[in-house]
């Protein structure tokens, strides 16, 4: 891999992991559209480490408090808002984890095509627009009921389909259930932590089974570039979200989907 390929793929992962526009779709499409060879499993692991580092770093204070309060809920100190949020993140990850184990091979074989990505990019983009328009936007991630947690958790399974966007579908579900834009986004980002850990863990297992050389320089650069870009993405997305809403991302998804249909139909 040359420097330009490393930089672009790292930035694509870092910027699209947390925006509601689907990182998996972009990582599939970039090599297809550029004619580059597949970046390989080791590099995928590296950029996942980068984005995981970014989200954990950004929410480090919240995570420390959530884990402390979660432990307190187990030792009889009561169920605080942060403890409930910690339980919500943990339990909310179970459906997508099970779905990933059950359907991973089917998705890899049949759903990683540009036309599937085009359809899901447009369809779930319109659903995001709808939820942003009709949602009450009154609650935050600390005041969710268990019904909201269940709906968001189940919706996250759809993110296994390329083009759906894990952050996009969880924000869509959160908005539809009455969360504010900030609340839906922050819960989505917290949910990404165990999901990225699971996805990265599966990739590490696959990587261990491979017998090929590792470009350590490329991996280190991938981690750094993806981590920095992801951290900045989270920061500015949350800062600007209430001002710009979801419409710019919906428009981007529609344009991308139309472009793919024109290119591959």
N, C-alpha and C positions, 0 to 999 in steps of 0.2 A: 504494500500500500504506500502511495506517495503522500506527501504532506497535505496536498489539497484534498485528497479523498478522506484522509483522517479528519481534517478540520471540518469539512462539510458534513460528514456522517455524524460526528460528535455534536455539532451544533444542531443538526436535525433532531437527534435524540434528545438533547438537552432542552430544546425549545418546544418540541411537540409532545413530550411526555406529560406535561402538565397543562398545556393548552387543549381546549376541547376540539382538536382537529385530527387526532389519531397518530401516535408515533409509529405504531407497527405499519400502518399504511405508507407512511413516508419512507421508512427504512426499506420496505419492499419496493417502492416505486423508484427511489433514487438510483439504485443499480440498474433497474430496467430502463429508465429514461436516459441514463448516461452511458450505458453499455459497460459499466464497470463490472468486474468480477465480484461475486458475493464477498462481503467483508470477512466472513468466517465467524465461527462460534466464539473464539477467544475475544474478538473485538466486541461482539455483542455483550459478553460478560463485562468487559471493561466499561462500556458506556452505561450499563445498568448500575455498576458500582458508582459511577460518577453521579447519576441522577439520584440514587439512594443517598449518597453523601450530602447532596444539596438539600433534599427535603428534610433529612434528619437534622442537619445543621440549622436550617431555617426555623424549624419547630422545636429546637432543642429544649427550650425552657418549658414549653407546653408538655413535651414528652416526659420530662423528668417529673413534673407534677402529676401527670396522668398515671405514670407507673407507680408513683408513691401512693396516690389515692387508691389505685387499683389494689395494691398490696394491702392497704388499710381495709378495704372492703372484704378481703379474705380473712383478716385477723379480727373482725368484729368491730371495726371503727365506724361502720355505717357506709351508706352509698351516697357519696358526694357527686356533684355534677361532673367533675373530672374523672371519677371512678366510672361513672356511667358511660362517659365518652370512651374511655379505655376499653370497657366491655363491648361497646358498640363497634369499635374498630376491629377488635379481635373476632367477635361473632360474625361481624359483617364480611369477613374475609372467607369464611367457611364455604359458602355456595360457589364462589368463583374458583376456589381451590379444588373442590370436588369436580366441578364441570371441566376444569382444565385437565385433570387426570383422566376423565372419561372420554373427552372429545378431542384431545390434542391431535391424535393421528388423523382423525376425520377432517379436522380444520386444515391441517398441513397439506392434506391430499387434494381437497376439493374447494377450499374457500380462499386460497391465497392468490386469486387472479385479479387483474386490473378491473374487470367488469364488476366483480363482487365488491371491490373497494369503491368503485364509482357509485354503485347503487346504495351502499350503506353510508357513504360519505354524504350523499344528498338526503337520503331518507332520515337518518338520525340527526342531520343538521336541521331539517325542518322541524323535527320533534323538539330539538333544543330551543328553537325560536318560539314554538308554541308554549312550552313550559315557562319560558322567560316572560311571555306576555300574560299568561293566565294565572301564574302562581301568585299566592298571596304575599310571599316574601316578608314574613313577620317573625320567623324563628331563627335561632342560630344553632350551631352544632352542639351546644351545651344543653339545649332545651328540647331536643328531639324526643318524640315518643318512640316506643319500640316498633310501632307500625311503620313509621318513617324509616327507621333503621332497616327493617325487613325489606321494604320496597327498594331502597337504595342497594342493599346487599344483593338482592335477586337480580336487579338491573345490571349489576356489574358483570354477571355471567355473559351478557351480550357482548361485552368488550372483547371476548375471545374471537369474535368475528372481525377480521381485518377491515379497517375503515370505520368501525363503530366509534372508537375512542373511549378508553376507560374513564378518563376524566370527564369527557363529554357526556357519557351516559349516566354517570353517577351525579353530575351536576344537574342533568335533565330531570332525573328522578327526585333529587332533593328539592329543586325548584317546584316541581309539580306537587310535591307534598307540603309546600308552604314555607320552605326554608328561604332565608334571604340569599342574595347572590353571594355575599361573603360567607355565610354559614354553609351553603352548598359547596362552595369552592374549598373552604378549609377542611370540611369533612372528607371531600374527595381526595385532597392532598394527604391527609392523615391515613386514609384507606390505602393509598398507594404504597405506603411503607411495607406492610406485610406482603402485598402483592408483588412488589419488585423483589423482595427477599425470596419469595417462592419461585418466581420466574428465573431469577439469577441462580438460585440453587439448582434448578433443573438443568440450566445451561452449564453449570460447573460440572454436574454429573456427566453430561455429554462430552464436555471438554476433557475430562480425565480419561475417558475411553478412547480419545483420539491419539494417534501416534504421529504427530506432526510438529514441526518447529514453531516456536512462538516468537513473534516480533515484539519484544518487550518495550522497545521505544514507542512503537505505535500504540500499545496498550496504555502506557503511562500518559501519553498525550491525549488519548481518547478519554481517559478518566478525568484529566484536568479540564479539557475543553467542555466536556458534557456537564461536569459539576458546576463550573462557573456559569455557563449559559443557563443551566436549569435553575440555579439560585437566583439569578437576575430575572429570569422569567417568572418565577413564583412571586418575587418581590413586586415587580411592576404590574403583573396581572392583578394581584390583590389590591394594589394601590389604585389602579385605573378602572377596576371592574364596575363599580357603582356608577361611574361617569359614562362609560362606553357601552355597558351591557354586553349581551351575547351576539348582537346583530352582526358586528364585523366578522366574527368567526363563522356565523351561519352563511354569510355571503361568500366567504373564502371557500367553505365546504362545497357550496353549490357550484361555484366556478371551477373548482378542482374536479368535481364529479362530472360536469359537462365536458371539460377538457378530456378526461379519460374516455368518456363515451365516444367523443369525436375521434380520438386517437385509435381506439381499439375495436370499434364496431365496424 
